[in-house]
Amino acid sequence: MQTYLYRLLTIICILYSVMWSNATAQGYPTKPVKIIVPFPPGAGVDIVSRLVATKLALTVGQQFIIENRSGAGGNIGAAEAARAVPDGYTLLAAPSSIALSQSLYKNLSFNAEKDFKAIGLMASVPFVLVVNPTVPAKSLSELIALAKSKPGILTYASTGNGSSPQLTAEMFKAQAQIDIQHVPYRGSAPALNDLMAGQVTMMFANVLSVLPHIQSGSLRAIAVTGLQSNASLPEIPTMSKAGLPNFESETWFALLTPTGTPNNIIQTLNAKLVEVTQQADTQSNLMKQGATPKAGSPTQVDAFLKSEIEKYSKIIKNSGIQID
């Protein structure tokens, strides 16, 4: 008798859970949705997220509000999102740095694979190596030669210790066999400000955040880090074509939700995200800024995140970078 009652109770709980999930998804969203961006305004993930949020609001009929929570290489905002109620009303706009963090930090308060489920990808974008216009180098070969003539003197900015721009610069150092010094910043905006002021020599910045400064002449573009030329900078060679074969480094931006969010809500958000990223004006706006629109199913993006964590784990181990 007890076994029968236990089974009956289990079935009732399952049916209730399914009915609650369906009801929640059917009414979703009934209020504004918060998207936590773990970097300051002006960063690549911020630019993409604001564009996507605006389009989602128009498509869904509810506000998608951006909340910038920067610090610790994106970990402060990610940790806050991981602790949020998994009801679909708090999302995380995650850049590729979330995959790096899993190997860089010994005591993270969140686990990207366990604490989040993917909604989908928004876009990807390569980095572009930029220098202050006063730097006497107009090509990659000239910059490498300059660095070799002044070992330990030239500097590169990054968006923080263990960030994608730093790892890209470390790849550059290793392949070009040069000695340049790292200067970390809390986000791309302050790093670019100091670069334009001549306080640092160079930076690997994502095209989204740096394109206006290249177009205005405030910074000089040397090379892009994708294997293909970038549509926004067609005249700028790739690192590979400029002299460092097979050099490739890109960042991506995904929309995640805390684990436990009803699957129907995840599927609803994914469908809307795919719809938004396939709209012609969205794609045009992203591509004008150097980004490539992306999408993917939640399952595909979950698998992609797992593969990125594994890939960067190997790179970080080989570079010896570690953050306590």
QUITA-V191377 format. One record per helix or strand of 3 or more residues. SS is the DSSP state (A for helix, B for strand). FROM is the first residue (numbers start at 1). TO is the last residue. If there is no record, write none. Layout:
<<SS:FROM:TO> <SS:FROM:TO>>
//
This chain:
<<A:2:27> <B:33:37> <A:44:60> <B:64:68> <A:72:83> <B:90:95> <A:97:104> <A:112:115> <B:116:132> <A:140:149> <B:155:158> <A:164:176> <B:181:184> <A:188:196> <B:202:206> <A:207:216> <B:219:224> <A:231:233> <B:250:258> <A:263:278> <A:280:288> <B:291:293> <A:298:319>>
//
